[in-house]
Amino acid sequence: MLGEAYELALRNVSYLKEKASRVELDSWSVEETWVNAGFSGGFNGSVAGVDGGRNWVECRDFVLYVVDAEAVVFTDGEEGESVRMVDVDVLYPHRHVEDRIASYSEILEGKAAYMALRDRKVDRVFMDGSLIGVLIRPPFRGYASLRERGFERHAERVVNSWDRMLDEAVFSKRMLEEVVCAYGEMGGAAASFLESAEKLLIYRRLLEDYGDRLVFVSKTSRGCDYFKSFKSDISIFNEFTRRSGYSKPLHLEISRKAKWRFPVFDDFFRGLTVTVFYARLEDRGPVLRFEVPGCVEGRVVEEVLVQASTYSVLGYPYPLRKAHMDVKVSDDEIERVFRIVGFYEAERGREFLE
């Protein structure tokens, strides 16, 4: 089949290129939104870049996973002591794999960020990814049926355990066997919601205690809140701007993004506003998406961008780049863990294809 796909692609090169580059937008509408600015003032203080990594091996009967996170700290241009977290375990039960492991990674990232702010006293934390994405993933559809069966009491036990939450990588796993046994065929979904409750508690505490000292940075985004185009805002800004600068900020309400009830703290998260803007830290550098909790305006936006540009390498904050490289879990590394544990003979369900 691949041979036919190659031939079809070659016959349609011009059409595919034209369709991919088509932007139904006038440059003046972008120019009205973009503020040319330099960020060379420098910053004397402390920042952290936070990222997480994950990988897993899926077998017929279980999943072995590795998740980790790191807050890379820089003070006055010098790298300091990082905050590192890691978890290696067998996923139980063996369902909702991708959503649950993504939640584990986001839990560790949130805890690393909290400890960088609390213990390392950093002025601002730059986190890889999207705050909106973290909060609304996984989609919480289907939670109502678990609530009808009394699930909220388990979630409440998690959210009332903040004093012990930071002592373990994933605290909610303490309750996992009890919850899975209680909900039988819905055990996988119940486990996912239980872990989501821990994640939402971590991010609520981050937002309440540190507010706009958190900044989320994305290299890619599907968001189209500015231009309502079939192409993403980030690709449009990349196409029509070249100078360093930023877009006039938008204030987005989480209630407009989440079409379902949160397992915990529903009123808090539905009432949350996130400020979104796009920026180039350097002329002709990459356009990045920034999200800051709350409603912030130009002064805070420029303060954030001065701090990010102080550590910019090729238009991207170096603490985030270093954190990304440190936490990446390659296929070779997860395979090594798999063999260290001794799961040589475990069937992976793909043997008949090989």
Protein Blocks (a to p, Z undefined) as FASTA:
>chain_A
ZZmmmmmmmmmmmmmmmmmmpccddfklmmmmpccddfklopadddddddddddddddfk
bccddddddddddeehiacddddddddddddddehklmmmmmmmmmmmmmmmmmmmmmno
pabdcdedjfklmmmpccfehklmmmmnopmmmmmmmmmmmmmmmmpmblmlmmmmmmmm
mnommmmmmmmmmmmmmmmmmmmmmmmmnmmmpccddfbdcbfklnopabdfklmmmmmp
mbecddddddddfklmpccdcfbhklmmmmpccddddddfbghiacdddddehjddfklm
mmmmmmmmmmggehiafklmmmmmmmpccfklmmmmmmmnopmmpcehlmmmZZ
